[in-house]
Amino acid sequence: MTALEMLSENAGKMQENKVLWWRGAAIYQIYPRSFMDANGDGIGDLPGITSRLDHVASLGVDAIWISPFFTSPMKDFGYDVADYRDVDPIFGTLADFDALIVRAHELGLKVLIDQVYSHTSDEHEWFVESRASRDNPKSDWYVWADAKPDGTPPSNWQSVFGGPAWTWDARRGQYYLHNFLNCQPQLNGHNPDVQDALLDVARFWLDRGVDGFRIDALNFAMHDPQLRDNPPAPATDRQRTRPFDFQRKIHNMSHPDIPGFIERIRSVTDEYGAIFTVAEVGGDDAEMEMKAFTQGDTRLNSAYGFNFLYADRLTPGLVCAALAEWPDEEGLGWPSWAFENHDAPRAVSRWCAPEDRDLFARMKMLLLASLRGNIILYQGEELGLTQVDIPFDQLQDPEAIANWPLTLSRDGARTPMPWENSPQGGFGSDAPWLPLGEENLRRSVADQHADPASLLALTRTVIALRKASPALRCGSVSACVADGPLLRVERAYEGGGASETVVCLFNLSPEPIDDVEIPQGETLCTVNSVLSAGLGPYAALVVRV
């Protein structure tokens, strides 16, 4: 029996043991504006996504996560929701979404969508009513407060995007809270009526067939009702580019009542079976909150933070520290990991020199597939896409515009998918909303699809390996060792008649490492130059022992 046949047999036993579909899943994030444009208006859309789902399915991933496509003025590109229950016309219609669900399920793909429960657009009908007076039925659906005696805002809280987190509204003669843009008023998550309305939104999409939610900025869902000032953050040698960075955010976010709301969310998703929920959690105490949000069997299934998304270097110590936060212990939640997403610069542009990107991207893909938890690939990561340098006059990202040039534009990671090596990349429009980038055109799907040596081919291989290996998909981390640039991760699985141990070695440097003890056993995967007694630059291997 070959190593792959043995892995498949073990994977079958694991399935017989009824491991939930999402545990250890590989999830592919789609940013709708930039995936595929079906109608030629320069903006990607839902029919465009549906037309390219064959490519996603070919990767072997378990699910897709679609970033917001709801009705929105698009001042924060969909994270400012004006109608939670409809599709913005630039992306299509509810019928288009229903067709997407059908096609995804035909291809064996689960569908996750974003839910934004901490804030809405100021154009949402809830806010329009709330701001109209102090005594209307939705007057307490958002966070309103009187000015201090001198007219200044109620607290010193600062917005993530820069400047005070409070904006004066003359209609009510009060300030309203917004932790992000001033057109994104903060919902009052303490209000049971607000919670009920949001849970009804979740049911609306679950009834349409979605398989789970990625919940945006969940630790911003509730504030300190006493509106106490945030204390200053301790001194740091890291550059601070926003007033937000100068505070400890202990009163405008991370309220201890948030887990109670999370348990209400879980009770709804449990009504629909094996639904997957993952929270985005950032901030100074992210690990603590991630664990609180996923504790036991009555809260969310998973959470992902920013361990890797904003790290300026990928080191063995960083990997081991992240994995150590999530041991295989009863009652402890299940992590999710991403190296890239729509808010973070492309990893190959952050973590290695330009001349090393091809080697590095291959090692990075195998490393991601070797982590305990769910793994999230951002569209184009399977191609090795790099960060595109967007000139100031073409920027769309409000954060980058406000903080230019100190904040690296999120637009550079949001550029359209290059489906082919042509001037507009086969995106579907002669005038896409962002430029594609010359270097990324040379990494197109068409160029890599039939090349067995491409990163795209390797991505398919390592996801298939992860899916077939109980140890890689669901096993514990029995050891994680950082030795200079050498990373050694051991994964082990025991259960349901399946037993497996694998050892993963990674050289996280552009220099070869000599005298590496290569484990004896079945070699399941190698990338770059693996020697009999060492690892070449950015080389890696996985061995079943």
Stockholm file with secondary structure:
# STOCKHOLM 1.0

chainA/1-545         MTALEMLSENAGKMQENKVLWWRGAAIYQIYPRSFMDANGDGIGDLPGITSRLDHVASLGVDAIWISPFFTSPMKDFGYDVADYRDVDPIFGTLADFDALIVRAHELGLKVLIDQVYSHTSDEHEWFVESRASRDNPKSDWYVWADAKPDGTPPSNWQSVFGGPAWTWDARRGQYYLHNFLNCQPQLNGHNPDVQDALLDVARFWLDRGVDGFRIDALNFAMHDPQLRDNPPAPATDRQRTRPFDFQRKIHNMSHPDIPGFIERIRSVTDEYGAIFTVAEVGGDDAEMEMKAFTQGDTRLNSAYGFNFLYADRLTPGLVCAALAEWPDEEGLGWPSWAFENHDAPRAVSRWCAPEDRDLFARMKMLLLASLRGNIILYQGEELGLTQVDIPFDQLQDPEAIANWPLTLSRDGARTPMPWENSPQGGFGSDAPWLPLGEENLRRSVADQHADPASLLALTRTVIALRKASPALRCGSVSACVADGPLLRVERAYEGGGASETVVCLFNLSPEPIDDVEIPQGETLCTVNSVLSAGLGPYAALVVRV
#=GR chainA/1-545 SS CCHHHHHHHHHHHHHHTTCCTTTTCEEEEECHHHHCCSSSSSSCCHHHHHHTHHHHHHTTCSEEEECCCEECCCTTTTSSCSEEEEECTTTCCHHHHHHHHHHHHHTTCEEEEEEECSBCCTTSHHHHHHTTCSSSTTTTSBCEECCCTTSCCSSCCBCTTSSBSEEEETTTTEEEECSSCTTSCBBCTTCHHHHHHHHHHHHHHHHTTCCEEEEETGGGSCCCTTCCCCCBCCCCSSCCCSGGGGBCCSSSSCCTTHHHHHHHHHHHHHTTSSCEEEEECCSTTHHHHHHHHHCTTSSCSEEECSTTTTCSCCCHHHHHHHHHTSCSCTTCCEEEEESCBTTBCCHHHHHSCGGGHHHHHHHHHHHHHTSSSEEEEETTGGGTCCCCCCCGGGCCCHHHHHHTTTSCCGGGGSCCCCCSSSTTTTSSCSSCSSCCCHHHHTTCHHHHHTCTTSHHHHHHHHHHHHHHCHHHHHCEEEEEEEETTEEEEEEEEEETTEEEEEEEEEECSSSCEESCCCCCSEEEEEESCEETTEECTTCEEEEEC
#=GC SS_cons         CCHHHHHHHHHHHHHHTTCCTTTTCEEEEECHHHHCCSSSSSSCCHHHHHHTHHHHHHTTCSEEEECCCEECCCTTTTSSCSEEEEECTTTCCHHHHHHHHHHHHHTTCEEEEEEECSBCCTTSHHHHHHTTCSSSTTTTSBCEECCCTTSCCSSCCBCTTSSBSEEEETTTTEEEECSSCTTSCBBCTTCHHHHHHHHHHHHHHHHTTCCEEEEETGGGSCCCTTCCCCCBCCCCSSCCCSGGGGBCCSSSSCCTTHHHHHHHHHHHHHTTSSCEEEEECCSTTHHHHHHHHHCTTSSCSEEECSTTTTCSCCCHHHHHHHHHTSCSCTTCCEEEEESCBTTBCCHHHHHSCGGGHHHHHHHHHHHHHTSSSEEEEETTGGGTCCCCCCCGGGCCCHHHHHHTTTSCCGGGGSCCCCCSSSTTTTSSCSSCSSCCCHHHHTTCHHHHHTCTTSHHHHHHHHHHHHHHCHHHHHCEEEEEEEETTEEEEEEEEEETTEEEEEEEEEECSSSCEESCCCCCSEEEEEESCEETTEECTTCEEEEEC
//
